[in-house]
Amino acid sequence: MNRFGIPNPIVRPILRSRLHGLLSRILCLVTVTGRKSGTPHTFPVLYARDGRDVLIVAGWASKKRWWRNVVGGADVELLVAGEHLKGRATAFVDDPSERGRALRAFLTRFPSGGGTLGVSSRWRALDDASLGAAPGDFVVVRVVPAT
């Protein structure tokens, strides 16, 4: 299930269809390959842009596994607003400044998301390192599109 209570098996085909505009302003598909299995897995995720980069915040990260495949960097594919992109994804778990910078861009796009992620409502007043050190069960993933 996603944030709207729509099962993922329904969301994926919509995002792949000409009707993607119903959801693709806020959701994209990310395809990651399992490091151990080598199997590709595709998930609908909330996204925000930071210039050309695509930011994904995996909320309830302890209950999800996909983001672990991009710790240290990994190639991924995205379907963003009907556009197929390939890029390099990195999950920021140990870099508070980068985590905070990416989280700030994400929260600028989704201001109410801070409450869901357990981030202080005063996140705008925090510097990037302090914001990135905020407790919460989330991981920030930055995807840099291939040129």
Backbone as ProteinMPNN parsed JSONL, in Angstrom:
{"seq_chain_A": "MNRFGIPNPIVRPILRSRLHGLLSRILCLVTVTGRKSGTPHTFPVLYARDGRDVLIVAGWASKKRWWRNVVGGADVELLVAGEHLKGRATAFVDDPSERGRALRAFLTRFPSGGGTLGVSSRWRALDDASLGAAPGDFVVVRVVPAT", "coords_chain_A": {"N_chain_A": [[0.843, -1.177, 0.0], [0.389, 2.288, -0.59], [0.832, 5.724, 0.295], [-1.714, 6.731, -0.214], [-3.423, 4.69, 0.228], [-3.865, 3.063, -1.881], [-3.407, 0.004, -3.417], [-0.125, -1.137, -4.302], [0.089, -2.866, -6.619], [-1.863, -1.775, -8.253], [-1.128, 0.873, -8.563], [1.361, 0.808, -9.932], [0.728, -0.047, -12.7], [-0.84, 2.179, -13.463], [0.995, 4.309, -13.316], [2.612, 3.547, -15.403], [1.052, 3.93, -17.596], [-0.839, 5.9, -20.048], [-2.374, 7.374, -18.415], [-0.835, 8.251, -16.375], [-0.531, 10.824, -15.379], [-2.391, 11.21, -13.374], [-1.202, 10.404, -11.05], [1.55, 10.875, -11.242], [2.652, 13.334, -10.57], [3.522, 13.295, -8.001], [4.329, 10.72, -7.434], [6.686, 8.245, -8.425], [8.178, 5.522, -10.249], [10.612, 3.371, -9.016], [13.228, 1.267, -9.898], [15.149, -1.163, -8.552], [17.982, -3.317, -8.271], [18.403, -6.331, -6.641], [21.107, -6.862, -4.481], [22.065, -9.335, -3.603], [20.328, -11.218, -4.781], [20.144, -10.42, -7.434], [17.863, -9.807, -8.73], [15.559, -7.645, -10.302], [13.505, -5.17, -8.759], [10.538, -3.284, -8.568], [9.165, -0.298, -7.324], [6.571, 1.948, -6.313], [7.164, 5.272, -5.338], [7.213, 8.275, -3.34], [8.444, 11.317, -4.64], [10.784, 14.006, -5.089], [12.219, 16.787, -6.795], [15.566, 17.951, -7.09], [17.077, 20.145, -8.594], [18.423, 18.509, -11.324], [18.52, 16.1, -10.069], [16.797, 13.373, -8.484], [14.939, 12.958, -5.604], [14.228, 10.683, -3.057], [12.437, 9.751, -0.25], [12.548, 7.239, 1.93], [10.241, 6.386, 3.966], [9.449, 4.879, 7.161], [11.624, 3.176, 7.159], [12.805, 0.987, 8.436], [11.075, -1.053, 7.959], [11.283, -1.576, 5.341], [13.147, -2.853, 2.558], [14.296, -2.25, 0.111], [15.895, 0.079, -0.201], [18.287, -0.562, 0.935], [19.781, -1.745, -1.004], [20.979, 0.302, -2.351], [22.78, 1.545, -0.737], [25.892, 2.976, -0.504], [25.872, 3.294, -3.188], [24.323, 2.555, -6.306], [23.198, 1.456, -9.524], [20.089, 2.486, -10.862], [16.759, 2.455, -12.225], [14.321, 4.795, -13.235], [10.918, 5.803, -13.517], [9.634, 8.659, -14.204], [7.092, 10.876, -14.224], [6.225, 9.829, -16.692], [8.613, 9.657, -18.06], [11.451, 7.743, -18.802], [14.3, 7.148, -16.903], [17.749, 6.587, -16.26], [20.042, 6.136, -13.635], [22.319, 6.902, -10.926], [21.933, 5.833, -7.722], [22.062, 6.735, -4.307], [21.856, 5.91, -0.952], [21.611, 7.84, 1.873], [22.815, 7.343, 4.876], [24.755, 7.753, 6.785], [25.716, 10.337, 6.572], [25.115, 13.231, 7.776], [24.959, 15.915, 6.792], [24.517, 15.725, 3.979], [22.256, 14.127, 4.034], [20.529, 15.877, 5.363], [20.45, 18.055, 3.549], [19.233, 16.89, 1.307], [16.845, 16.042, 2.495], [15.748, 18.512, 3.177], [15.158, 19.605, 0.63], [13.226, 17.752, -0.145], [11.251, 18.126, 1.855], [10.572, 20.739, 1.313], [9.105, 20.399, -0.965], [7.111, 18.673, -0.004], [5.806, 19.789, 2.537], [4.196, 18.946, 4.715], [5.095, 16.442, 5.183], [7.046, 16.203, 7.091], [6.002, 15.721, 9.662], [5.058, 13.101, 9.427], [7.461, 11.813, 9.063], [8.662, 12.225, 11.454], [10.076, 14.542, 11.899], [10.975, 17.678, 13.245], [8.625, 20.366, 13.347], [9.834, 22.735, 13.007], [11.78, 22.554, 11.063], [12.778, 24.184, 9.034], [14.355, 26.082, 10.28], [16.625, 24.783, 11.012], [20.086, 23.933, 10.415], [21.632, 22.133, 7.658], [23.128, 19.878, 8.605], [22.116, 19.512, 11.205], [19.418, 19.059, 10.648], [19.689, 16.72, 9.152], [20.571, 15.011, 11.105], [18.352, 14.491, 12.512], [16.199, 12.451, 14.44], [14.334, 9.614, 13.364], [12.487, 7.258, 11.455], [13.545, 6.939, 8.687], [15.067, 7.039, 5.43], [17.098, 8.832, 3.235], [17.298, 8.959, -0.24], [19.231, 9.769, -2.971], [19.042, 10.226, -6.411], [21.095, 10.498, -9.083], [20.73, 11.413, -12.284], [21.903, 9.694, -15.228], [24.092, 11.088, -17.641]], "CA_chain_A": [[0.0, 0.0, 0.0], [1.115, 3.542, -0.578], [0.315, 6.778, 1.16], [-3.116, 6.992, -0.509], [-4.181, 3.493, 0.489], [-4.068, 2.34, -3.135], [-2.402, -1.072, -3.481], [0.947, -0.948, -5.277], [-0.171, -3.498, -7.92], [-2.719, -0.887, -9.048], [-0.377, 2.108, -8.819], [2.39, 0.576, -10.958], [0.201, 0.058, -14.071], [-1.29, 3.55, -13.743], [2.181, 5.121, -13.586], [3.173, 3.124, -16.693], [0.068, 4.161, -18.652], [-1.059, 7.296, -20.453], [-3.083, 8.015, -17.309], [0.134, 8.48, -15.294], [-0.687, 12.169, -14.831], [-3.21, 11.149, -12.166], [-0.346, 10.149, -9.883], [2.983, 11.084, -11.45], [3.174, 14.597, -10.028], [4.144, 13.046, -6.699], [4.841, 9.353, -7.351], [7.432, 7.697, -9.556], [8.579, 4.133, -10.053], [12.05, 3.139, -8.931], [13.593, -0.144, -10.061], [16.46, -1.47, -7.977], [18.36, -4.715, -8.416], [18.87, -6.91, -5.38], [22.552, -7.134, -4.493], [22.301, -10.77, -3.447], [19.521, -12.023, -5.703], [20.282, -9.971, -8.812], [16.516, -9.653, -9.261], [15.049, -6.268, -10.257], [12.247, -4.934, -8.042], [10.019, -1.956, -8.876], [8.292, 0.221, -6.276], [6.142, 3.344, -6.399], [7.685, 6.063, -4.218], [7.108, 9.725, -3.408], [9.717, 11.887, -5.078], [10.93, 15.456, -5.277], [13.384, 17.124, -7.628], [16.563, 18.888, -6.596], [17.748, 20.347, -9.876], [18.195, 17.313, -12.147], [18.461, 14.921, -9.209], [15.51, 12.93, -7.949], [15.064, 12.603, -4.195], [13.23, 9.759, -2.532], [12.571, 9.514, 1.171], [11.934, 5.969, 2.307], [9.702, 6.436, 5.322], [9.341, 3.565, 7.793], [12.739, 2.473, 6.513], [13.1, -0.295, 9.093], [10.14, -2.047, 7.433], [11.521, -1.703, 3.904], [14.482, -3.371, 2.273], [14.811, -1.862, -1.208], [16.896, 1.13, -0.129], [19.576, -1.147, 1.344], [20.5, -2.097, -2.229], [21.658, 1.474, -2.915], [23.759, 2.068, 0.208], [27.193, 2.946, -1.17], [25.655, 3.605, -4.6], [23.912, 1.493, -7.225], [22.435, 1.914, -10.673], [18.65, 2.288, -10.773], [15.945, 3.023, -13.287], [13.159, 5.524, -12.739], [9.883, 6.267, -14.424], [9.216, 9.916, -13.576], [6.168, 11.63, -15.078], [6.221, 9.247, -18.025], [9.96, 9.663, -18.633], [12.369, 6.722, -18.293], [15.631, 7.66, -16.574], [18.708, 5.722, -15.583], [20.896, 6.965, -12.808], [23.059, 6.325, -9.8], [21.248, 6.136, -6.467], [22.817, 6.569, -3.073], [21.1, 6.098, 0.286], [22.444, 8.55, 2.845], [22.518, 6.907, 6.23], [25.827, 8.172, 7.694], [26.191, 11.669, 6.206], [24.035, 14.131, 8.191], [24.843, 17.114, 5.954], [23.865, 15.364, 2.72], [20.911, 13.675, 4.399], [19.764, 17.081, 5.667], [20.255, 18.836, 2.322], [18.227, 16.193, 0.504], [15.579, 16.08, 3.232], [15.225, 19.882, 3.049], [14.544, 19.719, -0.7], [12.023, 16.919, -0.125], [10.24, 18.768, 2.704], [10.117, 21.938, 0.615], [8.076, 19.898, -1.891], [6.065, 18.049, 0.803], [5.995, 20.349, 3.88], [3.502, 18.198, 5.765], [5.763, 15.156, 5.341], [7.913, 16.195, 8.267], [5.307, 15.08, 10.773], [5.036, 11.665, 9.163], [8.824, 11.311, 9.207], [9.143, 12.483, 12.804], [10.966, 15.696, 11.858], [10.413, 18.85, 13.914], [7.906, 21.326, 12.498], [10.742, 23.881, 12.827], [12.891, 22.062, 10.256], [13.339, 25.259, 8.204], [15.318, 26.837, 11.076], [17.799, 23.952, 11.274], [21.06, 23.82, 9.332], [21.522, 20.827, 7.013], [23.659, 18.802, 9.455], [21.169, 19.283, 12.303], [18.231, 18.433, 10.058], [20.058, 15.362, 8.772], [20.765, 14.213, 12.313], [17.05, 14.324, 13.153], [15.79, 11.055, 14.568], [13.185, 9.265, 12.537], [12.667, 6.006, 10.735], [13.544, 7.247, 7.263], [16.345, 7.106, 4.723], [17.046, 9.701, 2.053], [17.985, 8.422, -1.412], [19.413, 10.724, -4.07], [19.33, 9.598, -7.693], [21.718, 11.396, -10.034], [20.508, 10.835, -13.611], [23.039, 9.538, -16.13], [24.077, 12.139, -18.665]], "C_chain_A": [[0.886, 1.238, 0.0], [0.386, 4.53, 0.313], [-1.177, 7.036, 0.965], [-3.998, 5.787, -0.238], [-4.501, 2.707, -0.772], [-3.006, 1.249, -3.208], [-1.382, -0.839, -4.594], [0.698, -1.66, -6.609], [-1.117, -2.689, -8.809], [-1.949, 0.366, -9.452], [0.634, 1.913, -9.946], [1.828, 0.656, -12.376], [-0.287, 1.462, -14.426], [-0.087, 4.423, -14.091], [2.836, 4.757, -14.917], [2.257, 3.46, -17.873], [0.009, 5.636, -19.053], [-1.825, 8.065, -19.389], [-2.149, 8.374, -16.157], [-0.023, 9.847, -14.64], [-1.553, 12.222, -13.585], [-2.359, 11.038, -10.905], [1.085, 10.637, -10.018], [3.507, 12.451, -11.034], [3.904, 14.366, -8.714], [4.74, 11.646, -6.566], [5.634, 9.01, -8.605], [7.691, 6.229, -9.258], [10.097, 4.069, -9.998], [12.272, 1.639, -9.063], [15.021, -0.318, -9.563], [16.718, -2.961, -8.164], [18.918, -5.207, -7.089], [20.34, -7.266, -5.466], [22.851, -8.623, -4.384], [21.58, -11.576, -4.519], [19.755, -11.671, -7.169], [18.938, -9.737, -9.497], [16.091, -8.19, -9.196], [13.69, -6.217, -9.556], [11.825, -3.494, -8.303], [8.995, -1.543, -7.828], [7.826, 1.634, -6.61], [6.614, 4.082, -5.148], [7.352, 7.537, -4.432], [8.459, 10.267, -3.83], [9.625, 13.405, -5.126], [12.162, 15.665, -6.137], [14.275, 18.093, -6.87], [17.467, 19.157, -7.791], [17.408, 19.17, -10.768], [18.023, 16.057, -11.302], [17.033, 14.639, -8.765], [15.753, 12.456, -6.522], [13.903, 11.716, -3.784], [13.482, 9.645, -1.039], [11.811, 8.234, 1.487], [11.516, 6.06, 3.766], [9.496, 5.016, 5.844], [10.416, 2.639, 7.235], [13.039, 1.118, 7.146], [12.186, -1.409, 8.584], [10.333, -2.294, 5.943], [12.948, -2.167, 3.664], [15.093, -2.783, 1.015], [15.96, -0.882, -1.122], [18.267, 0.586, 0.281], [20.431, -1.529, 0.132], [21.236, -0.919, -2.84], [22.585, 2.15, -1.909], [25.13, 1.909, -0.439], [27.097, 3.192, -2.666], [25.295, 2.386, -5.424], [23.147, 2.111, -8.382], [20.963, 1.571, -10.475], [18.004, 2.812, -12.05], [14.747, 3.682, -12.641], [12.174, 5.73, -13.872], [9.257, 7.464, -13.725], [8.358, 10.685, -14.571], [6.204, 11.146, -16.528], [7.575, 9.161, -18.696], [10.83, 8.592, -17.973], [13.742, 7.342, -18.09], [16.471, 6.541, -15.977], [19.594, 6.635, -14.766], [21.569, 6.175, -11.718], [22.386, 6.788, -8.517], [22.18, 5.884, -5.294], [21.9, 6.842, -1.898], [22.037, 6.735, 1.305], [22.014, 8.178, 4.25], [23.537, 7.427, 7.236], [26.379, 9.562, 7.402], [25.096, 12.681, 6.539], [23.871, 15.358, 7.3], [24.119, 16.808, 4.643], [22.437, 14.893, 2.969], [20.011, 14.884, 4.644], [19.478, 17.923, 4.431], [19.168, 18.213, 1.455], [16.862, 16.222, 1.189], [14.944, 17.463, 3.139], [14.531, 20.068, 1.696], [13.24, 18.921, -0.752], [10.912, 17.597, 0.679], [9.748, 20.088, 2.113], [8.996, 21.555, -0.347], [6.872, 19.349, -1.134], [6.179, 18.529, 2.253], [5.32, 19.554, 4.993], [4.152, 16.842, 6.018], [6.645, 15.069, 6.563], [7.282, 15.497, 9.448], [5.294, 13.567, 10.628], [6.411, 11.053, 9.396], [9.39, 11.511, 10.606], [10.117, 13.637, 12.889], [10.251, 16.889, 12.494], [9.716, 19.779, 12.924], [8.759, 22.569, 12.248], [11.946, 23.5, 11.968], [13.538, 23.153, 9.42], [14.426, 26.043, 8.945], [16.606, 26.056, 11.335], [18.781, 24.021, 10.111], [21.003, 22.381, 8.807], [22.001, 19.686, 7.905], [22.706, 18.488, 10.606], [19.894, 18.615, 11.787], [18.519, 16.977, 9.708], [20.285, 14.445, 9.948], [19.454, 13.957, 13.045], [16.715, 12.845, 13.269], [14.565, 10.813, 13.698], [13.506, 8.021, 11.745], [12.536, 6.259, 9.238], [14.961, 7.266, 6.729], [16.144, 7.959, 3.5], [17.893, 9.076, 0.945], [18.033, 9.511, -2.476], [19.772, 9.943, -5.324], [19.858, 10.68, -8.623], [21.54, 10.778, -11.419], [21.797, 10.75, -14.414], [22.945, 10.615, -17.193], [24.036, 11.568, -20.053]], "O_chain_A": [[1.997, 1.223, 0.53], [-0.574, 4.177, 0.999], [-1.84, 7.512, 1.885], [-5.208, 5.854, -0.454], [-5.317, 1.786, -0.74], [-1.818, 1.542, -3.074], [-1.733, -0.401, -5.689], [1.059, -1.115, -7.651], [-1.155, -2.913, -10.019], [-2.108, 0.86, -10.568], [0.751, 2.768, -10.823], [2.398, 1.369, -13.202], [-0.157, 1.886, -15.575], [-0.137, 5.193, -15.05], [3.544, 5.58, -15.499], [2.651, 3.289, -19.026], [0.695, 6.489, -18.49], [-1.913, 9.291, -19.459], [-2.609, 8.757, -15.082], [0.315, 10.013, -13.468], [-1.464, 13.177, -12.814], [-2.743, 11.512, -9.836], [1.773, 10.8, -9.01], [4.709, 12.699, -11.139], [4.793, 15.134, -8.346], [5.565, 11.407, -5.684], [5.289, 9.436, -9.708], [7.451, 5.757, -8.147], [10.782, 4.649, -10.84], [11.59, 0.84, -8.42], [15.962, 0.287, -10.076], [15.785, -3.762, -8.21], [19.793, -4.578, -6.494], [20.771, -7.906, -6.426], [23.79, -9.116, -5.009], [22.147, -12.504, -5.096], [19.587, -12.517, -8.047], [18.884, -9.497, -10.703], [16.241, -7.553, -8.154], [12.845, -7.095, -9.733], [12.654, -2.585, -8.266], [8.09, -2.302, -7.482], [8.602, 2.433, -7.135], [6.479, 3.577, -4.033], [7.224, 7.992, -5.569], [9.499, 9.744, -3.43], [8.544, 13.99, -5.194], [13.043, 14.807, -6.194], [13.802, 18.939, -6.111], [18.486, 18.492, -7.979], [16.233, 18.857, -10.956], [17.451, 15.068, -11.759], [16.19, 15.532, -8.684], [16.653, 11.657, -6.264], [12.749, 11.974, -4.124], [14.622, 9.462, -0.613], [10.592, 8.159, 1.331], [12.316, 5.844, 4.676], [9.385, 4.07, 5.065], [10.156, 1.487, 6.887], [13.482, 0.199, 6.457], [12.495, -2.588, 8.761], [9.638, -3.117, 5.349], [13.843, -1.906, 4.468], [16.314, -2.815, 0.865], [16.915, -0.991, -1.891], [19.291, 1.209, 0.002], [21.654, -1.623, 0.232], [22.038, -1.106, -3.756], [23.123, 3.22, -2.195], [25.485, 0.814, -0.876], [28.118, 3.289, -3.347], [25.884, 1.317, -5.265], [22.523, 3.162, -8.236], [20.63, 0.494, -9.979], [18.629, 3.517, -12.843], [14.22, 3.203, -11.637], [12.555, 5.819, -15.039], [8.467, 7.321, -12.792], [8.834, 11.096, -15.63], [6.213, 11.945, -17.465], [7.674, 8.638, -19.806], [10.938, 8.534, -16.749], [14.283, 7.982, -18.992], [15.961, 5.664, -15.28], [19.865, 7.771, -15.157], [21.415, 4.959, -11.602], [22.281, 7.987, -8.257], [22.977, 4.946, -5.296], [21.24, 7.88, -1.846], [23.126, 6.224, 1.563], [20.986, 8.637, 4.748], [23.225, 7.535, 8.422], [27.423, 9.928, 7.942], [24.243, 12.969, 5.699], [22.745, 15.8, 7.073], [23.216, 17.543, 4.242], [21.523, 15.218, 2.21], [18.868, 14.915, 4.19], [18.374, 18.449, 4.284], [18.296, 18.908, 0.935], [15.839, 16.406, 0.53], [13.723, 17.573, 3.034], [13.437, 20.629, 1.632], [12.259, 19.373, -1.343], [9.764, 17.64, 0.238], [8.624, 20.507, 2.386], [8.042, 22.312, -0.52], [5.735, 19.533, -1.567], [6.605, 17.762, 3.116], [5.837, 19.501, 6.109], [3.791, 16.161, 6.977], [6.961, 13.972, 7.025], [7.955, 14.756, 10.165], [5.495, 12.842, 11.602], [6.524, 9.921, 9.866], [10.478, 11.022, 10.913], [10.901, 13.721, 13.834], [9.051, 17.075, 12.293], [10.175, 19.951, 11.795], [8.44, 23.37, 11.369], [13.024, 24.07, 12.135], [14.729, 23.067, 9.121], [15.32, 26.607, 8.314], [17.579, 26.624, 11.83], [18.373, 24.151, 8.957], [20.398, 21.513, 9.436], [21.359, 18.637, 7.962], [22.51, 17.321, 10.944], [19.36, 17.709, 12.426], [17.685, 16.102, 9.942], [20.201, 13.225, 9.809], [19.438, 13.286, 14.077], [16.916, 12.076, 12.329], [13.851, 11.753, 13.349], [14.661, 7.764, 11.407], [11.56, 5.857, 8.605], [15.923, 7.479, 7.467], [15.138, 7.832, 2.802], [19.05, 8.713, 1.159], [17.011, 10.097, -2.834], [20.678, 9.109, -5.316], [19.166, 11.654, -8.917], [22.127, 9.736, -11.709], [22.671, 11.609, -14.304], [21.851, 11.008, -17.598], [24.019, 12.318, -21.029]]}, "name": "protein", "num_of_chains": 1, "seq": "MNRFGIPNPIVRPILRSRLHGLLSRILCLVTVTGRKSGTPHTFPVLYARDGRDVLIVAGWASKKRWWRNVVGGADVELLVAGEHLKGRATAFVDDPSERGRALRAFLTRFPSGGGTLGVSSRWRALDDASLGAAPGDFVVVRVVPAT"}
